[in-house]
Amino acid sequence: MTKPEHDAPTDGAQTPDTATQSDLATAARKSASKGVLMGTAVGIGSAAIVAALLYANRKRG
């Protein structure tokens, strides 16, 4: 029986290449920016509702 030249498997079980890592980083940034955008939109909407309720309940006169 012959000894294999390399001990590590060559079927992609090694660390991912830099192109895959950069794709994952880009996807993570896009996902994070969507979350920040949604959080900002919810905050602005909540502030608008509070302002409308305060305006509606103010005393006239």
CYANA upper distance limits for C-alpha pairs under 8 A (distance plus 0.5 A):
  8 ALA  CA     14 GLN  CA      8.33
  9 PRO  CA     13 ALA  CA      7.07
  9 PRO  CA     14 GLN  CA      8.00
 10 THR  CA     14 GLN  CA      7.89
 12 GLY  CA     16 PRO  CA      8.11
 16 PRO  CA     20 THR  CA      6.73
 16 PRO  CA     21 GLN  CA      7.29
 17 ASP  CA     21 GLN  CA      7.02
 18 THR  CA     22 SER  CA      6.58
 19 ALA  CA     23 ASP  CA      6.74
 20 THR  CA     24 LEU  CA      6.76
 21 GLN  CA     25 ALA  CA      6.69
 22 SER  CA     26 THR  CA      6.61
 23 ASP  CA     27 ALA  CA      6.72
 24 LEU  CA     28 ALA  CA      6.64
 25 ALA  CA     29 ARG  CA      6.72
 26 THR  CA     30 LYS  CA      6.76
 27 ALA  CA     31 SER  CA      6.64
 28 ALA  CA     32 ALA  CA      6.59
 29 ARG  CA     33 SER  CA      6.59
 30 LYS  CA     34 LYS  CA      6.74
 31 SER  CA     35 GLY  CA      6.91
 32 ALA  CA     36 VAL  CA      6.80
 33 SER  CA     37 LEU  CA      6.58
 34 LYS  CA     38 MET  CA      6.66
 35 GLY  CA     39 GLY  CA      6.61
 36 VAL  CA     40 THR  CA      6.61
 37 LEU  CA     41 ALA  CA      6.69
 38 MET  CA     42 VAL  CA      6.67
 39 GLY  CA     43 GLY  CA      6.67
 40 THR  CA     44 ILE  CA      6.68
 41 ALA  CA     45 GLY  CA      6.58
 42 VAL  CA     46 SER  CA      6.57
 43 GLY  CA     47 ALA  CA      6.72
 44 ILE  CA     48 ALA  CA      6.71
 45 GLY  CA     49 ILE  CA      6.80
 46 SER  CA     50 VAL  CA      6.76
 47 ALA  CA     51 ALA  CA      6.61
 48 ALA  CA     52 ALA  CA      6.64
 49 ILE  CA     53 LEU  CA      6.71
 50 VAL  CA     54 LEU  CA      6.65
 51 ALA  CA     55 TYR  CA      6.60
 52 ALA  CA     56 ALA  CA      6.60
 53 LEU  CA     57 ASN  CA      6.65
 54 LEU  CA     58 ARG  CA      6.73
